[in-house]
Amino acid sequence: MFGPLAPSHLLTPAEFDEITTTNYRGTWLCSRAELTHMIKQEPMKTHDGRPGNRGVIVNVASNLSLVSRPETPAYSASKAAILSMTRSDAVDYAKYNIRVNCVCPGVIDTPMTSEVTPDDPIIAVAPMKRKGTPQEVADAVLFLCSSKATFIQGASLSVDGGYVIN
C-alpha cells in the first residue's frame, strides 16, 4: 500500500498506521506463520545435489527501502522495515537451514502505477526507462527460491530497471 503522497508533517497518524500496518506488519505476520511451519519440517533435498533447506522466504520490499523519494515517509519506512526484518530473520533462521531474502521492485506495471506515464521522472531516471512487469518480479522471486540461490541469505535484489543506481 502506497498511501497519500505527503511529507511527514502532513500525514495523519491514521494514514501512517494504515500504511505501516498493511506493509510491514502484514509481511511480519506472514513470515511468522511461515517460519513456524518451516522450523518443524525436515530439510528438503534439491534435485541437483546442492544443500537442502527447510524453506525459503522471499519478502517484497521496494526500491524505496534503498533510496529516498519526496513525500513517501510512511511507505519508505514500512518497506525499509521489511528489508531490515529480512536481514534479521536471515541471521536468526540460517541455523534451521531456512533462507530469507527479499526483492525490491521499482515501478512495476500494476494498477498501483497505472497513472505513471513513460515520461514521468520516476521512469526517466531509471537507465532502462520503462516500467517493469509483474513477471520480471516473479522471475526474481523464483530465482531466490531455486537451488541456484542456495548460498544467498539476507540479500535484497533490486528489480527496478536500474533506478537505485542513479
Secondary structure per residue as TSV (DSSP state, phi and psi in degrees):
chain	resnum	aa	ss	phi	psi
A	1	M	-	360.0	128.0
A	2	F	-	-87.3	-44.7
A	3	G	-	80.3	-176.3
A	4	P	-	-72.0	146.5
A	5	L	-	-81.0	114.7
A	6	A	-	-166.7	146.1
A	7	P	-	-69.6	165.3
A	8	S	G	-52.3	-43.9
A	9	H	G	-69.6	-13.8
A	10	L	G	-100.9	-10.4
A	11	L	S	-77.1	139.7
A	12	T	-	-84.6	155.9
A	13	P	H	-56.4	-35.4
A	14	A	H	-65.2	-41.4
A	15	E	H	-64.7	-44.7
A	16	F	H	-59.2	-47.6
A	17	D	H	-63.1	-40.6
A	18	E	H	-63.4	-43.4
A	19	I	H	-66.0	-49.1
A	20	T	H	-71.1	-33.9
A	21	T	I	-67.1	-46.3
A	22	T	I	-63.5	-49.8
A	23	N	I	-78.1	-58.2
A	24	Y	I	-80.8	-55.0
A	25	R	I	-61.6	-39.2
A	26	G	H	-60.2	-42.9
A	27	T	H	-66.1	-42.0
A	28	W	H	-62.1	-43.4
A	29	L	H	-62.1	-41.6
A	30	C	H	-63.5	-48.1
A	31	S	H	-60.4	-43.4
A	32	R	H	-57.3	-46.6
A	33	A	H	-65.5	-43.3
A	34	E	H	-63.1	-46.5
A	35	L	H	-62.9	-38.2
A	36	T	H	-56.7	-40.9
A	37	H	H	-79.7	-39.8
A	38	M	H	-63.1	-38.6
A	39	I	H	-58.4	-35.7
A	40	K	H	-80.0	-20.5
A	41	Q	S	-88.2	158.5
A	42	E	-	-74.7	149.8
A	43	P	-	-59.1	139.0
A	44	M	B	-89.0	142.0
A	45	K	-	-81.0	151.0
A	46	T	-	-95.8	159.6
A	47	H	T	-76.3	-13.9
A	48	D	T	-118.2	18.0
A	49	G	S	79.0	3.8
A	50	R	S	-76.6	165.5
A	51	P	-	-57.2	137.1
A	52	G	-	-82.9	175.6
A	53	N	B	-150.3	169.2
A	54	R	S	-87.0	-11.2
A	55	G	E	160.3	169.5
A	56	V	E	-135.7	133.2
A	57	I	E	-114.8	131.0
A	58	V	E	-122.3	105.9
A	59	N	E	-80.5	158.6
A	60	V	E	-113.0	110.0
A	61	A	-	-99.4	-127.2
A	62	S	-	-167.9	157.3
A	63	N	G	-64.0	-19.4
A	64	L	G	-78.4	0.9
A	65	S	G	-84.0	-13.2
A	66	L	T	-108.0	-30.9
A	67	V	S	-132.9	164.0
A	68	S	-	-101.4	152.1
A	69	R	-	-142.0	144.2
A	70	P	T	-59.1	146.6
A	71	E	T	62.5	33.0
A	72	T	-	-130.9	38.5
A	73	P	H	-63.4	-43.6
A	74	A	H	-71.5	-45.1
A	75	Y	H	-61.4	-50.1
A	76	S	H	-60.9	-42.6
A	77	A	H	-64.6	-40.9
A	78	S	H	-65.7	-37.6
A	79	K	H	-75.4	-33.8
A	80	A	H	-66.0	-34.5
A	81	A	H	-63.7	-39.0
A	82	I	H	-63.6	-42.6
A	83	L	H	-61.7	-44.6
A	84	S	H	-66.5	-41.2
A	85	M	H	-62.1	-40.3
A	86	T	H	-56.7	-47.2
A	87	R	H	-66.2	-42.2
A	88	S	H	-63.3	-46.3
A	89	D	H	-64.5	-34.8
A	90	A	H	-60.0	-39.9
A	91	V	H	-69.8	-47.5
A	92	D	H	-66.6	-34.3
A	93	Y	H	-106.1	0.6
A	94	A	G	-59.6	-36.1
A	95	K	G	-64.5	-17.9
A	96	Y	G	-96.8	7.6
A	97	N	T	59.7	41.1
A	98	I	E	-112.7	124.6
A	99	R	E	-94.7	137.6
A	100	V	E	-132.1	120.1
A	101	N	E	-139.1	178.7
A	102	C	E	-147.0	156.9
A	103	V	E	-105.6	149.2
A	104	C	E	-123.6	83.6
A	105	P	E	-68.4	152.3
A	106	G	-	-96.8	-136.6
A	107	V	S	-79.2	112.2
A	108	I	B	-111.8	142.4
A	109	D	S	-72.2	86.1
A	110	T	S	-134.2	171.9
A	111	P	G	-56.2	-29.1
A	112	M	G	-64.1	-26.1
A	113	T	G	-114.5	20.8
A	114	S	T	-61.3	-26.9
A	115	E	T	-89.2	-3.0
A	116	V	-	-81.7	120.4
A	117	T	-	-97.9	163.3
A	118	P	T	-58.8	-26.3
A	119	D	T	-92.9	5.1
A	120	D	S	-64.3	139.4
A	121	P	H	-56.0	-31.1
A	122	I	H	-66.4	-25.7
A	123	I	H	-86.7	-42.4
A	124	A	H	-61.5	-31.6
A	125	V	T	-75.1	-23.6
A	126	A	S	-78.8	133.0
A	127	P	T	-54.4	-32.8
A	128	M	T	-82.4	-12.8
A	129	K	-	52.3	44.2
A	130	R	S	-159.2	165.9
A	131	K	-	-75.7	149.0
A	132	G	B	-81.6	171.0
A	133	T	-	-108.8	154.0
A	134	P	H	-55.5	-35.1
A	135	Q	H	-62.9	-36.0
A	136	E	H	-66.7	-36.3
A	137	V	H	-68.8	-44.2
A	138	A	H	-59.7	-38.4
A	139	D	H	-62.7	-39.4
A	140	A	H	-65.8	-41.4
A	141	V	H	-63.6	-45.2
A	142	L	H	-58.8	-43.0
A	143	F	H	-59.2	-48.0
A	144	L	H	-65.0	-25.5
A	145	C	H	-84.0	-16.2
A	146	S	S	-80.8	168.6
A	147	S	G	-72.2	-8.0
A	148	K	G	-73.7	-11.2
A	149	A	G	-119.3	29.3
A	150	T	T	-67.3	-14.7
A	151	F	T	-112.0	18.3
A	152	I	-	-104.2	122.2
A	153	Q	-	-143.9	129.2
A	154	G	S	73.3	20.1
A	155	A	-	-92.1	155.6
A	156	S	E	-119.2	125.6
A	157	L	E	-108.1	112.9
A	158	S	E	-74.9	129.5
A	159	V	E	-125.4	75.5
A	160	D	S	-143.7	18.3
A	161	G	T	64.0	19.4
A	162	G	T	91.9	9.3
A	163	Y	G	-52.6	-46.0
A	164	V	G	-73.2	-13.0
A	165	I	G	-88.5	-7.6
A	166	N	-	-100.9	360.0
